Amino acid sequence: MAVRRNRGELETSVLRILWSAERPLSARQIMDDFPAGAAPALTTMLTVLDRLVKKTTVTKISNGANGFVFAASAPESSFTADAMVSALSASSDRGAALLQFAGELDRQDIELLRSVLGTDEPSE
C-alpha cells in the first residue's frame, strides 16, 4: 500500500537523510534510511532525486560502474536560511512578517540573534 505524503514531504525526507549522511548515498541507500514500510518505490526515489538535482539542492555524482550517488548541495542551515529569506521577500508587508516571526522566537533564539547582530541590549 502506498504511503500518502503531504506535498514536499518526500523531498524533505530525502534531504534530511542526505544532510545526516557522512558521504554521498545511492538512491537505494537513501531508501534504506526510511522507516520500515515508508520507503518509496525506486522509480519514485529517482524522480525525487532528479527534481532535487534540477533545483540544485542535490548534487549527482558519478560512482563509476556503480551508477550515481547523491549529496546535499548545501548544509541544512543554508537551505533553511534561503527558505526564510524567500518567504520574507515574497511578503507584501516585510515589517509585519518580521515582527510576527520575532514574536515566535524563544529566549535562546533571541539571544543568538542579538549576539550575531552585535546588540548589547540585555534580555528581560
PyMOL commands that set and color helices and strands:
alter all, ss='L'
color gray80, all
select helices_A, chain A and resi 9-20+27-32+42-54+64-66+76-90+94-103+107-117
alter helices_A, ss='H'
color red, helices_A
select strands_A, chain A and resi 58-62+68-72
alter strands_A, ss='S'
color yellow, strands_A
deselect
rebuild
show_as cartoon
